[in-house]
Amino acid sequence: CVGCGRGVNCAYSCPSCLLPLCGSGCPGAESHSIECPLLRGCLTEKLTLDDKNHTIFTAVGCIRFLQMKSKEPEKHQKLANLDPQTKRINSDPLTSKLLSDIKEMLKSLNYRDEEIEYAYGLIKLYGYNLPDVPDGKVRSLFPVQSLLSHSCLPNLQYFEKEGGRKIVLQSTTQIEKGDILTVRYTPFLQGRITLTKWLNEQRYIECKCPRCVDATELGTFTSSALCDREECKERGGLLLPVDPINRTDWICSACQTRTSQAEVEEIEENYIAKFKELPQGDLNGYYRFLNELGDRFHASHHLVMRMAQFLVLLQGKRLESLSRERIETQSVLCDKLLAYVSRLDPGATQNRAKLLLEKNKADLNLAKLDCEAGLINRKVFMAKIKEGVRVEVNAKKILYFKWDNK
């Protein structure tokens, strides 16, 4: 929906311009009124689900940005110091064709090519997809956040307010005067190949944080598959990038055999495909797959950790119905994830807070079972509850920001 950003089935379209909307009562109809009269006649027929990557959606974003220059110049001026990297975009085969199509689509609106290039560059390089309404995503620009550098080990994190088009930046570590302020552009649970590819293609940057320049990624081996040669299985041979920064071959730490990056990427993609084929809700099947991942990758590989996180969140929703063994496993998985997060997402982060809450739930459920079984007395049980309350309060201080509704 071009009004509110929610997914739609294209059954309803704007009667004037034929762009898809969620209905006549779309909560974002006012936003759509900006481009609607300008794009009338661009589409000759309604779009279908196969048109989700149609050029017109990006053109809508460009129009809204360009209209802001004339209707809200003070907001537009706040973005004046950002670099749209026009030369890089025009030389990028992934974006130059799209940009050319946008220019062709908007040529009747008398925008200069440089204006369209500027709008597209800022939206691509500095935009964030945030919820405007529940289940919706809109591309948003924030002047202050756009000035911040990327780091895989940032000293800031941001909270978003659904429907309020607001974010707040919060420090995760102690920041000294003169320190560069950084945020993470990508989810932290990503491997080296996906992470560097996204940063290079979507933001045109090369990260040189301590994680990225270290082949072991701070000793986590979060991108390392196990070498599949027989002589390496007992020796624990791990695939590591020859050059951590650049796209390069990977080399076994034991036998020194080289593997191309394309092959390493294919190994990961095969297991991602396997996960998608698993029967939904089959807890035993999920655990078998976790063990399968452990047989092919390092114990802290991002696919192993992502599967562990998936299990923790799934089990956390139905913890009281699980067996004691499963609850104990939940606590162990949380411990492993917390140790992993302390390396790759250090500080008072949202990821750490969420894991602390899940572990706290598991530990309190185990304490309750122990008390009911007579393994601990009531005094010990109450002490565990008191500690659990302390953990929950501290975790929620990180997770929940009190918004000023002015």
Protein Blocks (a to p, Z undefined) as FASTA:
>chain_A
ZZnopacehlaccfklopacfbjklcklmmmmmmmmmmgojambdcdfklmmgfklmmmm
mmmmmmmmmmmmmlmmmmmmpcfhlmmmmmmmklmmmmmmmmmmmmmnopafklmmmmmm
mmmmmpccddfbghiacddddfklmmpccdfbdcbdcdddehklpacdddfbdcdehiac
dddfbdfkbcfklmmmmmmmmnopacfbfklmpmnlnonopmbccdfbfklmmnopacdd
fblmbgcddddfklopacdfklmmmmmmmmmmmmmmpcghilklmmmmmmmmmmmmcfkb
fklmmmmmmmmmmmmmmmmmpcfklmmmmmmmmmmmmmmmmmmmgcjdfklmmmmmmmmm
mmmmmmmmmmmnopacfklmmmmmmmmmmmmmmmmmmmpccddfZZ
